[in-house]
């Protein structure tokens, strides 16, 4: 038995996920800025209501034939979006965008295990290797405090947000191919937006003062959220949750690069960690191919040719 590596070719769905991952990484800094002028749950609500309204304009024709299965799937995914982005946004009140992005990416090792449990299908070995490298990189980026019990409330809430984010990725794959793409995109975005607004009185959050900063961020992130969710719903019809998650691991690298341009600084260990995240993505692109080696021996003897049939008399 010999083992060799073979590169897995990128399909257009995976290229699309890489593109939206870059967009996703840029959103952390905008949310961090918006939190200086708005409460977290109001901003989450407005952000996803804007995204939902944009998707209504795009997919308004498909709403006529909406079914209960579309509503159920959209609400289930929307609840996970609401919890994941909501807790993440609350955390961004006290931590910078780069830290939030890297902590959020700790959902990476959760998805292969969840996929195994839900679909009863073991992911490829290199998917686990890639997830492990990405997770190690995230630990280096987080620094020594990641292993201590002195994390602040922002870090803790962001870590909790990784659970619904992982669940969102799994649910998208569960419902992929069974429901209409436009309908589920509309429902999940509007669900997240409505739940965000309804959370405000529960936590005692009031309306913020008008500011063009949170207005601009909400509109920009609303459009970005619509693009991100639409692309995820479409691409994960053919891309497995584990493979998609490894691609999403590049998100904190984009966030760190954009954060650095905006003035945030990361130590050398964090840069090494970012390199490991990228290496994890590359490792996941490898597939182990095993082949059997034939034992050396004498060449097989050629079979004798059959004797020609006698000519008819």
N, C-alpha and C positions, 0 to 999 in steps of 0.2 A: 504493500500500500504506500503510495506517495501522495503528498499533499502540496498543492500549489495555490497561489492566490490569483484571482481574476477580478479585474475591475468591473463593477456593475455600471452599466451605462445609465445616464440620467435621462429620464423621460420629461416631456413638457410639463407634466403635473408636478414633478419634483423641482424643476426649474422655477415654476410659479411659486411653490412653497418657499424656496430660497429667497425669491424677490419679496414676498410679503413678510418674511422674517426680518429683512432689513427695514421694512416699513414699521413693523412691530417694535423693533429695537429703538426706533426714533421716537416712539410715543412716550417713553418713560420720562424724558426730559420735559416734554410739553405738560404732562400731568403734574410733574414736580413744580413747574412754574405756576400752573393753574391753582395748586393747593395754597398758594400764597394769597389768593384772592377769592377762594370759594371753599365751601365745605365739601368733603369727599363724596357723600351720598347724593347731594344735589348735582355735583359734576358728573358722577357716573350715570345718574338718571338722564340728564340733558344730553350727554354724549351718545348714549345708546338710543334715545328717542330720535335724535337727529339722524343717526345711522339707520334706524328703522324707517323713518319717513323717506330717506333717500332710496332705500330698497323698495318701498311702496311705489314710488314713481317709476322705478326700473321694471318691477315685476307686477304692476297693478293688474294686468290681464289674467294672470294665473290665479288670482284670488277667487275668481268665480267658481272654480271647481274644487275649492278647499275641502279637505276631508278631516275627520276626527284624528286619524293617525298623523296627519301633518301637524295638527294643533298639539297633540300629545308630544311628538318628537321635538317640535320647536320649543315648547314650554320647558321640557326637561333640559335641553341644551341651554336655554335662556337662563334658567335658575343657576346652572353651573357658571355661566358667564357673569351673572350678577354677583355671586359669591366670590369668584376668583378675582375679578377686576375690582369689586368693592373693597375687599380686604386689602388688596394690593394698593389701592388708592389711599385708604386710611393710613397705611404704612408709609406712603410717600410724604406724609406730613412731617415726618421726623427723620427720614433717611434720604440720602441722595439717590439720583436715578440709576447710577451704575450699580450701587449696592443692591437696590431693589431688583434690578434686572437679573443679577447673578443669583440672588437668593431665590427668585421666582423660578429660575431654571433648575432648581433642585427637584422638580417634578420628573426630570429625565429618567432617573432610575426606577421611578414608580410605574411608568407606562408599560415597559416590556413585561413586568410581572402582572400588571392588570390585564394586559392583552392575553397573556397565557391563561389567566383565570377565567376571563370572559369568553374567549374564542376557543379555548382548549387546544390551542395551536402554539407550539413552542417557536419563538422567534429565532432567526438565524443566530449562530454563535457570535458572528462579528457584530451583531446588533448589541449584544451584551458587552462586548469589548468596547465598542464605541461609546455606549452609555457610561461604562465605568471610567473611561478616560475623561469624558466630559464632566462627570461628577467630581473626579479628582481635581480637575482644573477649577471647578467652582469652589472647592474647598480652599485651594491656594489663593483664589481671588478674594474670598471672604476673610482670609487671614486667621491668625491664632484665636481671635474672639469667637470664631465659628464653633470651636470645640469647647468653649467655656459656657457656663450657665449664667452669664452676665449680659445676655442679649436684651436689648430694649424692647418696648412694646411694638415699635415699628418693624423690627426684624422678626419678632414672633408672629405678628399678624401676616406678614409677607410669607413666612414659612407655611402657615396654615392655608394661605391662598393657593399653594401648589396642589393641594388635594382636589379641589373642584376644577382646577385647570387640567389636571390629568384626567379627571372624569369627563370633562368636556371633549377631549381628544378621543377617548374611547367611545363616547356616545355618538359622536359624529360618524365614526366608522360603523357602529352598530346599525344606525339608520341609513347609511349611505346606500343608494340604489333602491331604497324602498319608498322614498318620499320625493316630492317635487322640490328641486333646488331653490327656486324663487320663494315658494311658500315658507319653507323652513327657515330661510334667511330672514324674512320679514318677521315671523313670529318670534324667533329667538332674540332678535335685537329689540323688538318692542317689549318683550317680556322682561329683559334685563333693565330697560329704561324705566318701565312702570314700577318695578320692584325697588329700584334705586330711589325714586321719588317717594314711594310709600314708606321707606325706611327712615326718612328725615324726621317725622314727628316721633317715631319710636325712640330714636337716639337723642332727641332734643335738638336737632340741627335746624337752624332757621335759614331763610333766603339770604343769599349774599348780596352785598351792594353791587350795583352795576359796574362792570369793568370790561373794557374791550379785550383784556388779556384772557379772561376765562371764556368770554364769548368766542373769540377767535380760536382758542384751543379746543373748545367744545365742537365747533363746526368742523375744524380740521381733523380732529380725532374721530368725529362722527363719520366723516367720509372715509377715513382710514379704517375704522372698525368695519364699515360696510364692505370694503374691498377685502379685508383680512378674512372675515367670516365667510363671505361668498367664495373666496378662493379655497379656503379650508374645506368647505362643504363639497366643492367640485372635485378638488384634487384627491381627497381621502376616499373617494369612491374606488380608486385603484391603487392608492398608496397605503401601506399598512400603518397602524398606529405607531409601532416601534420605529419604523423607518422615518415617518413624518416627525416624530419626536426628536430624533437625532438631527434632522435638518433644523428644527426649531431651536436646537442647542446653540446655533449661531447667533440667536437673538441678543444675549447679553454682550457678545463681542461687539455687535453693532451699537448697542446702547453705550458701552464703555468708550468706543471711538467718538461717538457724537457728544457724550458727556465731557470727554477730554477737550474737544473743540470748544465747548461752552465754558471751560475753566476747571472742570473736575480733574483731579489727578489720582492715578493709581500707582502703588508701589511696584517694584520689579517682580515680586512674587505674583502679584496679580496679573502682570503681563505674561508671565510664564504660564499661569493658569489659563489665560485666554488662548495661548498657543495650544494647550492641551485640549481645550474645547474644540478648536478647529481640527486638531489631530483626531479627536473622537469622531467628528463628522466624516473625515476621510477614511478612518478605519471602518466605519459602517458601510462604506461604499465597496468594501472588499468582500468577496465571497470565496469560501473555502471549497475547492474542487478536488475531490479524491479520485484517484484512478488506480487500478490494479496493475502491478508490474508483472509481466510474464517471466516465468523462470527460464533461464537459458537452456537450450537443449538442441538436439538435432532437428533440422528442418523436416517437416512432414513430407513423407514420400508422396509423389504425385499419383493420383488414382489412374489405374490403367484404362486406356480408352477402349470402349466396347468394340468387339470385332464387327466388321461390316456385314450386313445381312447378305446371304447368297443371292446372286442375281437370278431372276426367274428364268426357267428353261423355256 
